[in-house]
Amino acid sequence: MSKIATIDLGPHPVLLAPMEDVTDPAFRLMCKRFGADMVYTEFVSADALIRSVSKTEQKLNISDEERPVAIQIYGRDTATMVEAAKIVEQARPDLLDLNFGCPVKRVAGKGAGAGMLQNIPLMLEITRAVVQAVNIPVSVKTRLGWDAGSRIIVNLAEQLQDCGISALTIHGRTRAQMYTGEADWTLIGEVKNNPRMHIPIIGNGDITTPQRARECFDRYGVDGIMIGRASFGRPWIFKEVKHYIETGEELPPAEAAWYMDVLRRQVEDSVKLLDERRGILHVRRHLAASPLFKGIPNFRDTRIAMLRAETQEELFRLFTEIEERLEGVKADMEVKQHTNTNQ
């Protein structure tokens, strides 16, 4: 049984990672419906929050339907982070998460996010101060270290635990790696198996299949896993992972219409949340990354049309065409399997 403070996440928690421009309320709710045990908001800038920037304040909008939900903040100085943490507490999330892992230049380059890995004393000072300032559980998400020469996570995890955090999420890459190369889970396992650690350790990085999810629990002993980019255009990955962990068997694939309906709902939710133009722009990265279209022959032109579509009507017309092609691919595969078995 995995608990973060008093939040009970069940035996093998699978969490949706916080991702900028991705984990908005509509997507969080969808992943929750497919079995995500906890969801995280997009990154919230502490600086923008204390200046009452309305676009940033909107990121604090959470609903009871998506609980347990974490709000994640980032910043680079103690006073600002403490003030922002108090504002976040008013929004009543189940958990406040401190982002010391975002590698992108506009965050890390200014010393926030993964940039904190170059200033550990400040990272610890901020963590201690935030834990003391709020009455909700505080967790941290970070990386193995700044670069290959400073993979400090085993020692850093103990120091963060001493600051009073309730859980630690580790992305198995350094800041220098960004999202390239393979995530190294051996150090995540080392942190988890350190007898001095007693808070839950959540592993993150390259969990793209149900089999890999199960392996991360079994081999590294983590208390939870976090899925990020593998959920793009595939929010049902949570359902697949939960089924495999519980039964040891792959979830049988659904009909093409079922998957396309999920994508339609994603578009509709996004349009409702923003407006038609911005909603479609927002959902494009999901359509571009979805593994659903991989087996369709000569898909390039349709793919380009799909990513250029500017209205919901145009997009859904293409979806209907894609659905028919997916059914065709499935039928062809079934014929081949039948032929092979009868040979």
Buried (B, 14 or more C-beta within 10 A) or exposed (E): EBBBBEBEBEEBBBBBBBBBEBBBBBBBBBBBBBBBBBBBBBBBBBBBBBEEEEEBBEBBEBEEEBBBBBBBBBBBBBEBBBBBBBBBBEBEBBBBBBBBBBBBEEBBEEBBBBBBBBBBEBBBBBBBBBBEBBEBBBBBBBBBBBEEEBBBBBEBBEBBBEBBBBBBBBBBBBBBBEEEEEBBBEBBBBBBEBEEBEBBBBBBBBBBBBEBBBEBBEEBEBBBBBBBBBBBBBBBBBBBBBBBBEEEEEBEEEEBEEBBBBBBBBBBBBBEBBEBEEBBEBBBBBBEBBEBBEEBEEBEEBBEBBBEBEEBEBBBEBBEEBBEBBBEBBEEEEEEEEEEEEE
